Each structure stands twice: as C-alpha cells, then as structure tokens.
Amino acid sequence: MEINEVPVPGHDQTTRQRVARSILVNGPSTAAALAERLDLTPAAVRRHLDQLLEEGLVEAREPRSQATRGRGRPAKAFALTESGRDGFDQQYDDLAAQALRFLAETGGDEAVREFAARRWAFIPERFEGIRAEHPELGSAEVLAQVFTAEGYAATVRDSPVGEQLCQQHCPVAHVAHEFPQLCEAETEAISLVLGSHVQRLATIAHGDGVCTTCIPSSTVTGTAKSTPTKTKETVS
C-alpha cells in the first residue's frame, strides 16, 4: 500500500500519512517527538507506527549512545524503510507526467519523443565503458549491468531464439503507461547499442510483471557469454 494515497498536506491526509511524512521530512523520530510535532497523543502515534511497522514501511532504530537519557530505556527512533520512501515516489511521477503533458501540448508528439530519446541517452553512454571493463560479458549482460545500475534490477535469460533482457523493476512505469514513447525510445536505444533489431515482448508500464526484450541469437553470436543453461544475475 502506498503511503501517499492523498498527496496534499493538511487535514485531507490521513493520520498515518501525516506520521510517515513527518518522518520523511524530519528524519528518524521518536513516538514522543512525532506526537508533539503533529499535536497527537503518544498512544495514537504508536498505533499508527505499529501499522507502519507491520507493513514494513518504517523500522525501529536503537537510540544513539549520546542521546539524552531519562529514566528507563531510551526511546527508539522510527525511520522510513526503502519501501516507505517508495510510497512517496508517486508524487514525483505525477509531476513528471504533468511536465510531459505540457511538453506534448506545446511541442507536440515530436517533442515528447525527443525528450524520451534523451532520457535513454545513458544506455549508449555507459554501454561501451562497461563492456571494456568486463570483456567476459556478452552484450545482453552488459546491458543488464547498465540497467541495474539505474535501478531496473535487470537479468539475462536464455530463450529458444537468443536471449531475453528482463527488467524486474521500472522506475518510470507510471509515466510510461501514459507516454509509451518512453518504452519505444528505450527499445530503440537497446537496438542501437546492439546494432540489431530487438523486440519488446512485455512492459511493466502496460501491466506485465516484467519488462522483457527479446535479443535474437544473431545479435549475441560471437560475444562472450556465461553458461547458457542458467539465468545470469547481474551485480549492481
């Protein structure tokens, strides 16, 4: 469940969202600090913290040794986990979508396509560097390294016709759902660095579980590859 179901501040936000946002803005906080900051009772804050803990959106941290101590055990501080931070990404997605809508209205589809092409410029920029640094990797594996470094959790799988580049995560999926030009430009960039036609089989942006690009055997022939019978995981 996303934290930012209602992205605007104030009374429109649920109390749980206010607690999470306060931690995001102010950093790790004790229940007492949150209660004072949000004008809530400590019991109410703890109830919402328990929910956030149960869902893996926050974690409890031991207080630093130099923290001021009173009677009893020092209070724990609560910090957002990676999943908790991801809950706020939707707002940035919305901003990006708004910007692209404006670009489409003022510059047309060609402007959006040009933006998309620039978005994927990191693929050819980093491909040659990684290939030179890791000559033992095949072209598809090099691409997986490039995408993994950008947060796409990419792997390479063998297929009957060649290899498949599989991206388990897509940071721009929400925006790409509305603007497929992003997926199209990504596919074109992959084809460009490989010097061959590739085929997009599935995308997270359109409801598939994994972004999958088919790289035909003619593209990978002659490149160094790992054992072909195993899925090759990349190291970020």
MOKARA-V280731 format. One record per residue. RES is the residue in three letters. PSI is psi in whole degrees, -180 to 180 (NA if undefined). D_CENTER is the distance of its C-alpha to the mean C-alpha in whole Angstrom. Layout:
RES PSI D_CENTER
RES PSI D_CENTER
//
This chain:
MET 137 16
GLU 144 14
ILE -39 16
ASN 53 16
GLU -33 18
VAL 105 20
PRO -5 19
VAL 146 22
PRO 170 24
GLY -157 27
HIS -15 29
ASP -21 27
GLN 147 24
THR 161 25
THR -38 26
ARG -40 23
GLN -37 21
ARG -39 23
VAL -47 23
ALA -43 19
ARG -36 19
SER -38 22
ILE -40 21
LEU -45 18
VAL -40 20
ASN -6 23
GLY -178 21
PRO 131 22
SER 147 25
THR 164 28
ALA -38 29
ALA -41 32
ALA -40 30
LEU -42 28
ALA -44 31
GLU -42 33
ARG -36 30
LEU 2 30
ASP 50 33
LEU 165 33
THR 148 35
PRO -36 34
ALA -40 34
ALA -42 32
VAL -44 29
ARG -35 29
ARG -44 29
HIS -34 26
LEU -38 25
ASP -40 26
GLN -43 24
LEU -37 20
LEU -44 21
GLU -34 22
GLU 0 19
GLY 21 17
LEU -21 16
VAL 163 18
GLU 149 20
ALA 133 24
ARG 144 25
GLU 142 28
PRO 151 30
ARG 150 31
SER -29 34
GLN -2 35
ALA 150 34
THR 131 37
ARG 138 39
GLY -148 41
ARG 147 43
GLY -169 41
ARG 135 37
PRO 144 35
ALA 143 32
LYS 151 29
ALA 144 26
PHE 131 23
ALA 151 19
LEU 140 16
THR 177 14
GLU -40 10
SER -37 10
GLY -40 13
ARG -36 11
ASP -27 8
GLY -19 11
PHE -6 12
ASP -27 9
GLN -36 11
GLN -40 13
TYR -34 12
ASP -44 11
ASP -41 15
LEU -43 16
ALA -41 14
ALA -41 16
GLN -41 19
ALA -41 19
LEU -33 19
ARG -42 22
PHE -42 24
LEU -40 23
ALA -38 25
GLU -37 27
THR -31 29
GLY -7 28
GLY -180 28
ASP -34 26
GLU -37 27
ALA -40 25
VAL -42 22
ARG -39 22
GLU -41 23
PHE -45 20
ALA -41 17
ALA -40 19
ARG -33 19
ARG -37 15
TRP 16 15
ALA -22 18
PHE -21 16
ILE -59 17
PRO -29 21
GLU -36 21
ARG -16 19
PHE -52 20
GLU -37 24
GLY -44 23
ILE -38 22
ARG -38 24
ALA -35 27
GLU -28 26
HIS 73 25
PRO -16 28
GLU -12 28
LEU 145 25
GLY 169 25
SER -42 23
ALA -38 21
GLU -35 20
VAL -44 20
LEU -40 17
ALA -39 15
GLN -43 15
VAL -48 14
PHE -38 11
THR -39 10
ALA -22 11
GLU 8 8
GLY 17 6
TYR -2 7
ALA 60 9
ALA 145 12
THR 169 15
VAL 132 19
ARG 148 21
ASP 148 25
SER 166 26
PRO -23 30
VAL 4 29
GLY -119 27
GLU 161 24
GLN 128 21
LEU 117 17
CYS 123 15
GLN 113 11
GLN -16 10
HIS 147 6
CYS 106 6
PRO -19 4
VAL 19 7
ALA -41 9
HIS -43 11
VAL -39 12
ALA -24 13
HIS -38 15
GLU -31 17
PHE 85 17
PRO -11 18
GLN -28 19
LEU -45 15
CYS -40 15
GLU -43 19
ALA -35 18
GLU -45 16
THR -41 19
GLU -39 21
ALA -39 20
ILE -46 19
SER -38 23
LEU -49 24
VAL -27 23
LEU -17 25
GLY 29 28
SER 159 28
HIS 137 27
VAL 162 24
GLN 125 23
ARG 121 20
LEU -31 21
ALA 153 18
THR 142 14
ILE -35 12
ALA -25 13
HIS 24 16
GLY -2 16
ASP 157 16
GLY -25 14
VAL 142 13
CYS 121 13
THR 126 16
THR 125 19
CYS 125 22
ILE 108 24
PRO 155 27
SER -29 30
SER -26 31
THR -36 28
VAL -7 28
THR 131 32
GLY -7 33
THR 152 30
ALA 136 29
LYS 155 28
SER -180 27
THR 120 29
PRO -12 28
THR -1 29
LYS 149 26
THR 132 22
LYS 112 21
GLU 145 18
THR 159 16
VAL 122 16
SER NA 13
//
